[in-house]
Amino acid sequence: MQVEEEREKMEAAMAVNEAKPVIKVAAFCGSIRKASFHRGLIHSAIKISKEAINGMEIEYVEIAPLPMLDTDLEVNGTYPPAVEAFRQKILEADSILFASPEYNYSVTAPLKNAIDWASRPPNVWADKPAAIISTGGNFGGGRCQYHLRQIGIYIDIHFINKPEFFLNAFEPPAKFDADGNLIDEDAKERLKEVLLSLQAFTRRLLLQGS
């Protein structure tokens, strides 16, 4: 019986891999500053996925064009064009990558606004696997991650638990260049581990749903 169960699991896993050879990740940056370190983290994640991870494709999705949440903008169950396009990107993704700065122990206003728009009925975040990466001073943005995880409970996002990625941006050696690009090799390796974990977790959830 156990052998039969293992065989069925392997067959199901192979079917998922064949049906979904590439995991599509939508990446969002909580900072809209052009030389943001968090934008640099996403750019590095995209490069890592292309060069060192088979079967993962990351798309950076801008949140700056979104208007401030205002339900008066909802007309007959539809949303402003920028919001509709944003929501569609989430629907098309298999999983989510948040690069989240810490503002006052919490997430940024632009990121919270994006989260709220996508949670409007129907909630397009529901059942999406996700990971969080943060950088900053001291704790490296870690406190905002815990708040984001709390938000994720209500909107049904499934975050990976390990590895966590907090990066002190101001501790020697230099982590970013003047343009906000990640240059620290150890941080790049840690980022790769996060992406591999997200990929494995996403495939596991797809397997459970198959």
Secondary structure, 3 states (H helix, E strand, C coil): CHHHHHHHHHHHHHHHHHHCCCEEEEEEECCCCCCCHHHHHHHHHHHHHHHHCCCEEEEECCCCCCCCCCHHHCECCECCHHHHHHHHHHHHCCEEEEECCCECCECCHHHHHHHHHHHCCCCCCCCCEEEEEEEECCCCCHHHHHHHHHHHHHCCCEECCCCCEEEECCCCCCCECCCCCECCHHHHHHHHHHHHHHHHHHHHHHHHHC
